[in-house]
């Protein structure tokens, strides 16, 4: 019983953090059990509030999949989704195509609140079109890109492609035959990799997309192909499980558990992974809204696939909000030395040195370096997981060229992005233009 209560506390406090991020600078208080000792709510966690004021659809989705709810706050979140995020997508559609991942997440978030997706429309080239039609069009473009690509890749990646399939399925749209075929082939031909390594996030999202399609019955004649692909993704996810319970790494485990749960994998065989997530959360490992939002459904044995059949009836409404926490003055932090090396695609290398306040993010360190008189420049682009490096010292690493800027510290590849990785001690950072 004690362990069960501890699990509930961990999940409750995760909900608190996510509600705080999505709504305002307030904490959530459980009227029955106000014990936040199971997870440390650090100042870094509260600082994440600024990161999700626009793209918080994944956070809302996680909150809606929880067993615990604050209905007033979630209604406010929904209003923001249909106003601010909707306006952002409308603006991007006016100038270029919007990624299938963002369209799909918007659809999933709305569906998690039982919103009628047929009423969600945009003005595109002088004509009104629905969200789901725009997602279908985006997936058609990605399918055509896979056909034309030398490496059989979409213009984005297979994570977003799978997310697009899942969004259509959850929205009640029959996934077009050739769009589904490309995903089945990607699993069969093992294209869901990052370099030579399996990409656990992409495998997990593909598994959930294919499971949703199978559950929907819309492609019953392809059940054999679906079962074969699902078996393969499940085997690969289980093969990626480490001795400490993590699947892939600490930041892919939440999505991997969701996928296993959606495929009906025995919960008892997920216990080590679930405990690893709880331990990470208690130790305040997660500072990224996307990571937090993937963990909460997993801990409650739910997945994004659950939104397809979700009914918003007789839901919990037991959580209430405390007043805003007091502002705590941040003490002056000592500085630590950092060396940064940049290796271009031709192998040439440049090195820099600077001192940064202890606890600075890698992004903050690079900003200090770029403004400190060094001949260092960089550009970033946004993603669902936060900003990433797109150009360094004038050289780009394009996804279309199958290249990226690989980050490592003390020779070990980073598992966090430039905004999430914190520099606590003297560091040797390598930024390398790498092919995959």
Secondary structure, DSSP 8 states (H G I E B T S, - for coil): -HHHHHHHHHHHHHHHHHHHHHS-S--EEESS---GGGS---HHHHHGGGGGSSS-HHHHHHHHTSS---HHHHHHHHHHIIIIIHHHHHHHHHHS---HHHHHHHHHHHHHTT--GGG-EEEETTEEEEHHHHHHHHHHHHHHHHHH-TT---SS-HHHHHHHHHHHHHTT----HHHHHHHHHHHHTT--EETTEE-HHHHHHHHHHHHHHHHHTTTGGGHHHHHHHHHHHHHHHHHTB-TTS-BSSTTTHHHHHHHHHHTT--GGGGHHHHHHHHHHHHTT----HHHHHHHHHHHTT--GGGGGG----S----EEE-------------EEEEEEEEE-TTS-EEEEEEEEETTEEHHHHHHHHHHTTSS--EEEE--TT--EEEEETTEE--GGGTEEEEEEETTEE-SS-TTT-EE-S-EEEEEEEEE-
